[in-house]
Amino acid sequence: MTTQTRRVRLKYLFEPPVAGLWGEDPTGGDDDVACARVADFDRAKFMVREDLDTTRAVPASAQRGRLLERGDILLEKSGNVGFPALFEGATRAISSNFLVRLRSREGVDSRFAWYLLQALWARGDGRRFANETTLANLDLRRFLATWVEVPPTAAQRAIAKVLDVETRHLDALSELKGRQRQLVAERHQALTNALIVGAEDTGRRTPLMYLVDPARPPMYGILMPGPSVSEGISVIDAGDVEAERLHPDNLRRTTPEVEQPYARARLEAADLVMSIRGSFGAVAEVPPSLAGANVSRDVARIAPATGVSTRWLYHALRSQFVFTQLNEGAMGSAVRGINIRNLKRVQVPVPVGDAQDDLARRLDDALDTTRTLTTQLDHQLRSLHERRRRLVLDQTVLGAKHVAQRSAA
């Protein structure tokens, strides 16, 4: 039995690839079948989640040859091109049209092939063989023509066994860090909500419209900012509403001619901005560097009135108490959003006198602590993901010959 690796093209590890199919809306009949989508990928583990919740109607004749089996690999061919996810479920399912199914040939260990594809993705081969249009699309023929080193089947199994143990350990650590990160965020939200709602003991609930500058009421901005220009006026979009992104270098710009009709929505330092469409409810304070900038139609400008603490109102608007009201009034199906009328009427618990500043200081200190912990956990998560990436790469693409010879010794 040979102990040497073989240098072969990737396509010879798999049966002919099978493209996915989207089918039609489910009918409740015999043609209905579960459909695995890109949204069903657990990207941290390179797995297809078992709880597939999408059903499509596909004729039995089209299902034949497309039904998934345990050990099949679904390769993403549009978007995050070349990303491989292993199907281990028991559900009768096919894959969607944005995926292609790869099934290992006889003599090829399916888990080794899966790890090999992970290594190629980590190395950037998917992006290297992408046809860039509006959305990156994988050139499957060129990708499968990649030369790879493949050890004998016994060594493949040995490599996969080692990687199974090590990656499960790293994945478990990543899950733990992710839960810790979530717990930190939940504790901060609970503290914020308790302090904001507790303000009612010394104050009252007031609609937001009475807490803003009457000359600068809440409003959204530019309907169609157009393509970004090199010199122009910065525009804050919904995805920009976070402290780390609010800098002129991170924002798109529009021309003065486009911005002029929306001059009433211009920003001043210490204004607040809130995302009001899509992932709505994010809030950020406008820094001095963005005085004179504007907002898109997906962002509301909120200018605190004289005597209203900007930092207190920032925390109040980020509280669960306020978000619950906004969420209940949100409209839309495909893209949910908050209208300005509802935003103006949201009830805010308002403390009296200097209590706003005291409360803001406590909440700022708590936010600083939360951000420090979150940064530390994010760094640990990135380190774990990098260790996993290097492990898979070293054991497959870079180390297949060494592991094969060691296994046979």
C-alpha positions in Angstrom: 0.0 0.0 0.0 1.4 3.4 -1.0 2.2 5.8 1.7 2.8 8.7 -0.6 0.4 11.6 -1.3 -1.1 12.0 -4.7 -1.1 15.3 -6.5 -4.5 15.5 -8.2 -7.0 18.1 -9.3 -9.7 18.8 -6.7 -12.5 17.6 -9.0 -11.2 14.0 -8.8 -12.1 13.8 -5.1 -15.8 14.2 -5.8 -18.6 12.9 -8.0 -19.8 15.3 -10.6 -21.1 18.4 -8.8 -24.9 18.9 -8.6 -26.4 22.4 -8.7 -29.1 23.3 -6.2 -32.7 24.2 -7.0 -35.0 26.7 -5.5 -38.3 25.2 -6.8 -41.7 26.8 -6.2 -43.8 27.9 -3.2 -44.8 24.9 -1.1 -48.2 23.4 -1.7 -48.5 21.0 1.2 -48.3 18.1 -1.3 -45.9 15.2 -1.9 -43.5 17.5 -3.8 -42.7 19.6 -0.8 -39.1 19.2 0.5 -36.8 21.0 2.9 -34.3 23.3 1.3 -30.9 24.1 2.7 -29.9 27.7 2.2 -26.8 29.8 2.8 -28.8 31.2 5.8 -28.7 27.7 7.3 -24.9 27.7 7.6 -23.2 27.6 11.0 -20.2 29.6 9.7 -18.1 29.1 12.8 -18.3 25.3 12.5 -18.6 25.0 8.7 -21.8 23.0 9.2 -25.4 23.0 7.8 -27.7 23.5 10.7 -30.1 20.6 11.2 -33.2 22.7 11.8 -34.0 23.6 8.2 -37.1 25.8 8.2 -37.5 26.4 4.5 -39.8 24.2 2.4 -40.0 24.3 -1.4 -42.1 22.4 -3.9 -39.9 20.4 -6.3 -41.2 17.7 -8.6 -40.1 14.2 -7.7 -38.2 13.9 -11.0 -36.1 17.0 -10.1 -35.5 15.8 -6.6 -33.9 12.6 -7.8 -30.2 13.1 -7.8 -30.5 16.2 -5.6 -31.5 14.8 -2.3 -28.8 15.3 0.3 -27.0 12.5 2.2 -25.0 12.7 5.4 -21.4 13.6 4.5 -22.4 15.8 1.5 -20.7 19.2 1.3 -22.6 22.3 0.2 -20.3 24.8 -1.5 -21.4 28.5 -1.6 -21.1 29.7 -5.2 -22.5 33.2 -4.8 -21.5 35.8 -2.2 -19.0 34.1 0.2 -17.7 32.0 -2.7 -16.1 28.7 -1.9 -17.4 28.4 1.6 -18.0 24.7 2.4 -20.6 23.4 4.9 -21.1 19.8 5.8 -24.6 18.3 5.8 -25.0 15.9 8.7 -28.8 16.1 9.1 -31.5 13.4 8.9 -34.0 15.7 7.2 -35.0 14.9 3.6 -33.7 17.9 1.9 -32.2 19.5 -1.3 -30.0 22.6 -1.5 -30.9 26.0 -2.9 -29.8 27.5 -6.2 -27.0 29.5 -4.6 -25.2 26.2 -3.6 -23.6 23.3 -5.3 -23.5 19.8 -3.8 -20.2 17.9 -3.7 -20.2 14.2 -2.8 -16.9 12.4 -2.1 -15.9 9.6 -4.4 -15.2 6.1 -3.2 -11.8 6.0 -1.5 -12.1 9.6 -0.4 -12.9 10.3 3.3 -15.8 12.8 3.2 -14.6 14.6 6.4 -11.1 14.9 5.1 -12.5 16.4 1.8 -14.5 18.8 3.9 -11.5 19.9 5.9 -9.5 20.3 2.7 -12.2 22.6 1.3 -12.1 24.6 4.5 -8.4 25.0 4.1 -8.8 26.2 0.5 -11.4 28.7 1.6 -9.1 29.9 4.3 -6.4 30.3 1.8 -8.6 32.4 -0.4 -9.0 30.0 -3.3 -12.8 30.7 -3.6 -12.2 34.5 -4.0 -9.3 33.8 -6.4 -11.7 31.9 -8.7 -14.6 34.3 -8.4 -16.1 36.2 -11.3 -16.8 39.6 -10.0 -20.1 41.1 -11.1 -22.6 42.8 -8.8 -22.3 39.7 -6.6 -19.2 37.5 -6.6 -19.8 34.1 -8.4 -17.6 31.1 -8.2 -16.1 29.8 -11.4 -16.6 26.2 -10.3 -14.7 24.7 -13.3 -11.5 26.6 -12.5 -11.9 26.0 -8.7 -12.2 22.3 -9.1 -9.2 22.3 -11.3 -7.0 23.3 -8.3 -4.1 20.9 -7.7 -4.1 19.4 -4.2 -2.0 16.9 -2.3 -4.1 13.9 -1.2 -2.8 11.2 1.2 -4.0 7.6 1.1 -7.5 6.9 2.6 -6.2 5.6 5.9 -4.2 8.8 6.4 -7.2 10.9 5.3 -9.2 9.3 8.1 -6.3 9.9 10.6 -6.1 13.6 9.6 -9.9 14.0 9.9 -9.9 12.2 13.3 -7.3 14.6 14.7 -9.1 17.6 13.3 -12.4 16.5 14.6 -11.0 16.4 18.2 -9.1 19.7 17.9 -11.8 21.7 16.1 -14.5 20.6 18.5 -12.4 21.8 21.3 -11.8 25.2 19.7 -15.5 25.5 18.6 -16.6 24.8 22.2 -14.2 27.5 23.5 -15.6 29.9 20.8 -19.2 29.1 21.8 -18.3 29.8 25.5 -16.7 33.2 24.6 -19.7 34.0 22.4 -22.1 33.3 25.3 -19.9 35.4 27.6 -20.1 38.3 25.1 -23.9 38.0 25.0 -24.1 37.9 28.8 -22.0 41.1 29.0 -24.4 42.8 26.6 -27.5 41.5 28.4 -26.2 42.7 31.8 -25.4 46.1 30.4 -28.9 46.4 28.8 -30.5 45.3 32.1 -28.6 47.9 34.1 -29.4 50.6 31.6 -33.1 49.7 31.6 -33.2 49.6 35.4 -31.6 52.9 35.8 -33.6 54.6 33.1 -37.0 53.2 34.2 -36.0 53.9 37.8 -35.7 57.6 36.9 -39.5 57.7 37.1 -39.2 57.7 40.9 -37.9 61.2 40.7 -39.4 62.4 37.5 -42.0 61.6 34.8 -42.6 60.0 31.4 -42.4 62.5 28.6 -42.9 62.1 24.8 -39.6 62.5 23.0 -40.9 65.5 21.0 -40.8 67.6 24.2 -37.2 66.7 24.9 -35.8 68.0 21.6 -35.0 71.5 20.3 -38.3 72.8 19.0 -36.5 74.5 16.1 -34.9 71.2 15.1 -37.4 68.4 15.5 -36.6 64.8 14.8 -36.4 64.1 11.1 -34.8 61.9 8.5 -32.6 63.3 5.7 -31.6 62.7 2.1 -33.9 60.4 0.1 -31.3 59.5 -2.6 -27.8 60.6 -1.7 -26.5 59.0 -5.0 -23.0 57.6 -5.5 -20.3 58.7 -3.2 -18.1 61.6 -4.3 -14.5 62.4 -3.3 -15.3 65.9 -2.1 -18.7 66.7 -0.7 -20.9 66.5 2.4 -20.8 63.4 4.7 -24.0 61.4 4.9 -24.7 59.0 7.8 -26.6 55.9 6.8 -28.2 53.3 9.0 -25.2 51.0 9.1 -23.0 53.9 10.2 -24.8 54.5 13.5 -22.2 53.4 15.9 -19.5 55.4 17.6 -16.6 53.7 15.8 -17.9 54.6 12.4 -18.9 58.2 12.9 -15.9 59.8 11.3 -15.8 61.6 7.9 -13.3 59.0 6.5 -15.8 56.2 7.0 -18.8 57.8 5.5 -20.0 58.3 1.9 -20.3 61.9 0.6 -22.8 63.6 -1.6 -22.7 66.8 -3.6 -23.9 70.1 -2.1 -26.6 70.2 -4.8 -28.1 66.9 -3.6 -27.8 67.9 0.1 -29.2 71.4 -0.1 -32.9 70.5 -0.2 -32.4 68.6 3.1 -30.6 71.4 4.9 -33.1 71.2 7.8 -31.7 67.7 8.7 -28.1 68.9 9.0 -26.2 67.8 12.1 -24.6 69.7 14.9 -22.1 68.4 17.4 -23.8 66.5 20.3 -26.9 65.8 18.2 -28.0 62.1 18.3 -28.6 59.9 15.3 -30.8 56.8 15.3 -31.2 54.1 12.6 -34.9 53.9 11.8 -35.0 51.3 9.0 -33.9 47.7 8.7 -31.9 47.0 11.9 -33.4 50.0 13.6 -32.8 51.4 17.1 -29.1 51.9 17.1 -28.1 55.3 18.6 -24.9 57.4 18.4 -23.7 60.8 19.4 -22.5 63.1 16.6 -18.9 64.1 17.1 -17.6 67.7 16.3 -15.9 66.4 13.1 -19.4 65.8 11.6 -21.0 69.1 12.3 -22.6 70.2 9.0 -23.0 66.6 7.8 -26.5 65.1 7.0 -28.3 61.8 7.3 -30.0 59.5 4.9 -33.7 58.6 4.9 -32.9 55.6 7.1 -31.6 57.7 10.0 -33.3 60.2 12.3 -31.6 63.2 13.7 -32.5 64.0 17.3 -31.3 67.3 18.7 -31.7 67.5 22.5 -33.3 70.6 23.9 -31.6 73.1 26.2 -31.4 71.6 29.6 -31.6 68.0 28.4 -28.4 66.0 28.9 -27.2 64.6 25.6 -25.5 61.6 27.2 -28.6 60.8 29.4 -30.9 60.9 26.4 -28.4 58.7 24.4 -28.7 56.0 27.1 -32.4 56.5 27.5 -33.0 55.9 23.7 -30.8 52.8 23.8 -32.8 51.3 26.7 -35.1 48.3 26.3 -37.9 50.4 27.7 -37.7 52.7 24.6 -36.8 50.0 22.1 -39.9 48.0 23.1 -42.1 50.9 22.2 -40.3 51.5 18.9 -40.5 47.8 18.0 -44.3 47.7 18.7 -44.8 50.6 16.4 -42.4 49.4 13.6 -44.0 48.9 10.2 -43.1 47.0 7.1 -42.5 43.3 6.2 -39.5 43.0 4.0 -37.8 46.0 5.7 -39.2 47.2 9.0 -38.9 50.7 10.1 -40.0 53.5 12.5 -41.8 56.5 11.2 -41.0 60.0 12.6 -44.5 60.4 14.0 -44.1 57.4 16.3 -40.5 58.3 17.2 -41.7 61.7 18.4 -44.3 60.1 20.6 -42.2 57.5 22.3 -42.4 57.8 26.1 -39.1 58.5 27.9 -38.8 58.3 31.7 -37.2 61.7 32.6 -35.5 62.4 36.0 -35.6 65.9 37.3 -32.8 68.4 38.0 -29.2 67.3 38.1 -30.2 63.6 38.1 -29.8 63.4 34.3 -26.1 64.2 34.5 -25.5 61.9 37.5 -27.3 59.1 35.7 -25.4 59.8 32.5 -22.1 59.5 34.3 -23.1 56.1 35.8 -24.2 54.8 32.5 -21.1 56.1 30.7 -18.9 54.3 33.2 -20.9 51.1 32.8 -20.7 51.4 29.0 -16.9 51.9 29.2 -16.6 48.7 31.2 -18.9 46.8 28.8 -16.9 47.9 25.8 -13.6 46.9 27.4 -14.9 43.4 28.2 -16.5 43.1 24.8 -13.2 44.1 23.1 -11.3 41.5 25.2 -13.8 38.8 24.3 -13.7 39.8 20.6 -9.9 39.5 20.6 -10.1 36.1 22.2 -12.7 35.0 19.6 -10.5 36.2 16.7 -7.6 34.3 18.2 -9.6 31.1 18.5 -10.9 31.4 14.9 -7.3 32.0 13.7 -6.0 29.0 15.6 -8.7 26.9 14.0 -7.9 28.2 10.5 -4.2 27.5 10.9 -4.8 24.1 12.3 -7.0 23.0 9.4 -4.6 24.6 6.8 -1.5 23.0 8.4 -3.1 19.5 8.6 -4.5 19.4 5.1 -3.1 21.7 2.3 0.3 22.3 4.0 0.8 19.1 5.9 -0.9 16.3 4.1 2.3 14.6 3.0 3.9 14.8 6.5 0.8 13.4 8.2 0.4 10.6 5.7 4.0 9.4 6.1 3.7 9.7 9.9 0.4 7.7 9.9 2.0 4.9 7.8 5.1 4.7 9.9 
